[in-house]
Each structure stands twice: as structure tokens, then as C-alpha cells.
Amino acid sequence: MNPGFSTELFKHKTVAITGAGTGIGKATATLFAELGATVCAHWGRSTHHTKPHANIHGMCADFTTREGHQAFVEFVSDHSHALDVLINNAGTMVGRFPADTLRDADYEHIVSLNQESVVRITRGLIPALTAGAQANGSAAIVNTVSISASTGGSPGSSIYSATKAFVSTYTKALARELAPAQIRANALSPGVIDTDFHQRYSSTEKLEKTRQQIPLQRLGTANDCAPAFVFLASDSLAGYITGQTLEINGGQF
Ligand SMILES: NC(=O)c1ccc[n+]([C@@H]2O[C@H](COP(=O)([O-])OP(=O)(O)OC[C@H]3O[C@@H](n4cnc5c(N)ncnc54)[C@H](OP(=O)(O)O)[C@@H]3O)[C@@H](O)[C@H]2O)c1
């Protein structure tokens, strides 16, 4: 058996993940915990979280503010001097905003949550990732982007889609800049994943129409995404992969 698939894959490793209270982030945090990691998890607005795995330690912060970004950096830094994996996953469309009527406040909200949080949290945790790479040989960043970074998304999602394109390019740049420190950086790009995200921003009819156009003929699930994060984060599985975007969309794109 490939030792990379051991259920102790992340034993003695520390993983920080944002947006871990629901959907893709929750499934991913749980899987890392099951694989032995100590998980520093961020939760957003939801207060009705089920009791997480014993290995998961959580905090709440609003990422529409700088203080929220900084609070997560301090939470992770206080918890562990050395960090092995950072997953910037928190994000959402916030709403549908036609380009001609977009208000400054909506623009700033979307950018702070989906773009600035990634920059500030990554900047704040590079020292811990560097310490992790020095202690264990390597460290990894995985950023959640979106199929809409490539397609432009559906009407009313222009700023959200553009923030995901920003994070996609930022990830490639991080990969080059951090390679000498043995920190890999990759992005995971979901297509249409059946989470609360679509309960908020898509109708049942729209989702069914999309489903019919997906070659695998189904919407994705959070559990389709979680193993892909583990793959990209694992040095034994993906140690020579950096600067890449992994599309996970049933063949849609
Ligand atoms: N579902 C899809 O089809 C799809 C497609 C492409 C990309 N994505 C990306 O995948 C990631 C996870 O989304 P998901 O599908 O799992 O949807 P989700 O369940 O709605 O998760 C979004 C996460 O972001 C957090 N969040 C939202 N607003 C926040 C705020 N103001 N401050 C702090 N955290 C906030 C949420 O926390 P709370 O709920 O606790 O506030 C939640 O954990 C996001 O980056 C999303 O853009 C999803």
C-alpha cells in the first residue's frame, strides 16, 4: 500500500482552514482531522455548528473586516508556532449585483471576504508555514477558487468571479515566491457543488439545468472536494505539484 494513503497521513501535522463550519470547508476539516491532523478551523456567520471532531479547534471571525482576518492569524499563531497546511476556503458571492448598479459597499464586502482575507491571512501565516517547512521538510497552501474565475460566472457575480481570478493568479505567484522555502501553493477550483452556497444564490430550476449540462450528470458534493484538498496538501501525494489549479467539476469545464 502506498504509505501516502495511510490514515495517519497528517499525524503530527497542523492544518489551518477558513470557512470550515459548513459545506466544502466542513467536509475538508473533518477529513484532515480523521487523517490525524490538528486542525485550526475558522467559522463564519453560522452559530449552529455540530460538535466537530476532537482534533478540530475553532474560532469565529467576520472576514468582511481586517480585524477578522487578523484574529484568525493570531488564533493559528497562538495555537502552533509551526504550520504545515493553510487552506483559504472562506468565501461566497454575498448576492447578485448587476455591474451597473453595484454599490461601493457591496463591492468592498465581496473583495474583503474573498480576496483580501486570503492576502492578509497568507501574509500573516507565512512565518508559521516557513517554520513548518523547516521542521517537517515542506508546507503547503491550498486556496479555494472557482470555475467562475475562468468563465466569468453567471449574471450578477462579476466581482465575486474576479476575486477568484485574483486568488488564482496570486496562488501561482505565491508558488514561485515560496518555492525556495519549500512551501507549495495550489488552488482548487470547484464547479457546481451542492452546498448552502446554492441554496442562497441559485434556484432549483437553474441547478437542474446546470446538472443536465455536466458530463457526469450530477452536481458535486463537499465530499467530492475534500480528498482533493488532502491530495494537494500532502507532500507524499503531491510533493512536486505547485502553482497549479485543480478543476473539480464533473467535466463541466
Ligand atoms: N458551492 C459551489 O458550487 C462553489 C463553487 C465554486 C467555488 N466555491 C467556493 O467554495 C468555498 C466554500 O463554499 P461552500 O460551497 O462550501 O459554501 P458555504 O457552505 O456557503 O461556505 C462558505 C464559507 O464561507 C464562510 N463565510 C461566508 N461569509 C463569511 C464572512 N462574512 N466572514 C467569514 N466567513 C464567511 C461561511 O461561514 P458561515 O456560513 O459560518 O458564515 C462558510 O464557511 C467558497 O470559497 C466558495 O466561493 C463554491
The ligand as an SDF file (V2000), in Angstrom:
LIG
                    3D

 48 52  0  0  0  0  0  0  0  0999 V2000
  -20.5610   25.5440   -3.8380 N   0  0  0  0  0  0  0  0  0  0  0  0
  -20.0680   25.8180   -5.0290 C   0  0  0  0  0  0  0  0  0  0  0  0
  -20.6420   25.4510   -6.0620 O   0  0  0  0  0  0  0  0  0  0  0  0
  -18.7840   26.5760   -5.1630 C   0  0  0  0  0  0  0  0  0  0  0  0
  -18.2730   26.7650   -6.4550 C   0  0  0  0  0  0  0  0  0  0  0  0
  -17.0790   27.4420   -6.6090 C   0  0  0  0  0  0  0  0  0  0  0  0
  -16.3920   27.9050   -5.5070 C   0  0  0  0  0  0  0  0  0  0  0  0
  -16.9240   27.7260   -4.2620 N   0  0  0  0  0  0  0  0  0  0  0  0
  -16.1480   28.2530   -3.1300 C   0  0  0  0  0  0  0  0  0  0  0  0
  -16.0090   27.2390   -2.1630 O   0  0  0  0  0  0  0  0  0  0  0  0
  -15.8220   27.8320   -0.8840 C   0  0  0  0  0  0  0  0  0  0  0  0
  -16.7520   27.1860    0.1170 C   0  0  0  0  0  0  0  0  0  0  0  0
  -18.0860   27.4110   -0.2970 O   0  0  0  0  0  0  0  0  0  0  0  0
  -19.2580   26.3560    0.0050 P   0  0  0  0  0  0  0  0  0  0  0  0
  -19.8000   25.9080   -1.2880 O   0  0  0  0  0  0  0  0  0  0  0  0
  -18.8190   25.3420    0.9760 O   0  0  0  0  0  0  0  0  0  0  0  0
  -20.3860   27.3130    0.5940 O   0  0  0  0  0  0  0  0  0  0  0  0
  -20.7750   27.6710    2.0790 P   0  0  0  0  0  0  0  0  0  0  0  0
  -21.2410   26.4470    2.7820 O   0  0  0  0  0  0  0  0  0  0  0  0
  -21.6890   28.8240    1.9530 O   0  0  0  0  0  0  0  0  0  0  0  0
  -19.3790   28.0970    2.6980 O   0  0  0  0  0  0  0  0  0  0  0  0
  -18.9050   29.4020    2.6390 C   0  0  0  0  0  0  0  0  0  0  0  0
  -17.9850   29.5880    3.8170 C   0  0  0  0  0  0  0  0  0  0  0  0
  -17.5220   30.9440    3.8780 O   0  0  0  0  0  0  0  0  0  0  0  0
  -17.8320   31.4580    5.1580 C   0  0  0  0  0  0  0  0  0  0  0  0
  -18.2120   32.8640    5.1370 N   0  0  0  0  0  0  0  0  0  0  0  0
  -19.1980   33.4420    4.4060 C   0  0  0  0  0  0  0  0  0  0  0  0
  -19.3030   34.7470    4.7060 N   0  0  0  0  0  0  0  0  0  0  0  0
  -18.3690   34.9940    5.6670 C   0  0  0  0  0  0  0  0  0  0  0  0
  -17.9610   36.1440    6.3860 C   0  0  0  0  0  0  0  0  0  0  0  0
  -18.5450   37.3460    6.2040 N   0  0  0  0  0  0  0  0  0  0  0  0
  -16.9430   36.0280    7.2610 N   0  0  0  0  0  0  0  0  0  0  0  0
  -16.3400   34.8430    7.4600 C   0  0  0  0  0  0  0  0  0  0  0  0
  -16.6710   33.7180    6.8130 N   0  0  0  0  0  0  0  0  0  0  0  0
  -17.6740   33.7920    5.9240 C   0  0  0  0  0  0  0  0  0  0  0  0
  -19.0120   30.6660    5.6350 C   0  0  0  0  0  0  0  0  0  0  0  0
  -19.1050   30.6480    7.0310 O   0  0  0  0  0  0  0  0  0  0  0  0
  -20.5370   30.7890    7.7240 P   0  0  0  0  0  0  0  0  0  0  0  0
  -21.5500   30.0950    6.8830 O   0  0  0  0  0  0  0  0  0  0  0  0
  -20.3490   30.2130    9.0640 O   0  0  0  0  0  0  0  0  0  0  0  0
  -20.7430   32.2660    7.7270 O   0  0  0  0  0  0  0  0  0  0  0  0
  -18.7160   29.2850    5.0930 C   0  0  0  0  0  0  0  0  0  0  0  0
  -17.8950   28.5530    5.9470 O   0  0  0  0  0  0  0  0  0  0  0  0
  -16.0630   29.3280   -1.0660 C   0  0  0  0  0  0  0  0  0  0  0  0
  -14.8130   29.9950   -1.1920 O   0  0  0  0  0  0  0  0  0  0  0  0
  -16.8160   29.4040   -2.3850 C   0  0  0  0  0  0  0  0  0  0  0  0
  -16.6120   30.6220   -3.0450 O   0  0  0  0  0  0  0  0  0  0  0  0
  -18.0970   27.0720   -4.0580 C   0  0  0  0  0  0  0  0  0  0  0  0
  1  2  1  0
  2  3  2  0
  2  4  1  0
  4  5  1  0
  4 48  2  0
  5  6  2  0
  6  7  1  0
  7  8  2  0
  8  9  1  0
  8 48  1  0
  9 10  1  0
  9 46  1  0
 10 11  1  0
 11 12  1  0
 11 44  1  0
 12 13  1  0
 13 14  1  0
 14 15  2  0
 14 16  1  0
 14 17  1  0
 17 18  1  0
 18 19  2  0
 18 20  1  0
 18 21  1  0
 21 22  1  0
 22 23  1  0
 23 24  1  0
 23 42  1  0
 24 25  1  0
 25 26  1  0
 25 36  1  0
 26 27  1  0
 26 35  1  0
 27 28  2  0
 28 29  1  0
 29 30  1  0
 29 35  2  0
 30 31  1  0
 30 32  2  0
 32 33  1  0
 33 34  2  0
 34 35  1  0
 36 37  1  0
 36 42  1  0
 37 38  1  0
 38 39  2  0
 38 40  1  0
 38 41  1  0
 42 43  1  0
 44 45  1  0
 44 46  1  0
 46 47  1  0
M  CHG  2   8   1  16  -1
M  END
$$$$
